[in-house]
Amino acid sequence: MNTNDVTELNDLNQDNDDDVQVETPEENNRRALVERAEILGLKFPKNITTPKLAELVAEALSNPEPEQKELNVAAQQYQDMLALVRVRITVLNPAKQSWDGEIFSVGNDRIPVQKRYIPFNAVDGVWHIERIFVEMLKSRKYQFMTEHATGSNPKAYGVDTSKIKLLPEFSIEELPPLTKEELEELGKQQAMQGSIQNS
């Protein structure tokens, strides 16, 4: 290889080095931020500063999407409404005073339909039911009809009127949860009475 060949080779290598662009750490960081912002669907001007872009991406990552927020709220509502609540149930409807219990169904757009038999003659009237049933029982009404005589002499004319009132069907008293000692005592009583089965 002569001197001219070496010179041409060096010139070629120098030209190739000029074509290769080496990113600085700052440029590499900005490129990564831009890619992440595009993945997150963020809108930003092309001339935004790198620190501002970093803040924008960090804020988007710390705040979940609206769809995710809705899913989190739905999951929390589902968990809350299916949590067991200790209640004392008193039947106020005269037509159900002799009933031992009733089967109820309840559900909504977030919670599938739940069906439970709720006894009315539990020990001390205390029972554990899901929150969604507690709210449903509190909202239940029954029709109570009252008669009112009208006129100066209603017995002679036999004129009276009937009025219908909607009254609460149940009285629901929410009680505090059982303590650890009460749960242990209840377990002993149930074991002595044979009301529980060992799996």
Sequence and secondary structure as in RCSB ss.txt:
>XXXX:A:sequence
MNTNDVTELNDLNQDNDDDVQVETPEENNRRALVERAEILGLKFPKNITTPKLAELVAEALSNPEPEQKELNVAA
QQYQDMLALVRVRITVLNPAKQSWDGEIFSVGNDRIPVQKRYIPFNAVDGVWHIERIFVEMLKSRKYQFMTEHAT
GSNPKAYGVDTSKIKLLPEFSIEELPPLTKEELEELGKQQAMQGSIQNS
>XXXX:A:secstr
  HHHHHHHHHHHHHHHHH     HHHHHHHHHHHHHHHTT    TT  HHHHHHHHHHHHHS  HHHHHHHHHH
HHHHHHTSEEEEEEEE  GGGTT  EEEEEE  SSS  EEEEEESS GGGEEEEEHHHHHHHHH EEEEEEEEE 
SS HHHHT EEEEEEEEESEEEEE     HHHHHHHHHHHHHHT S   
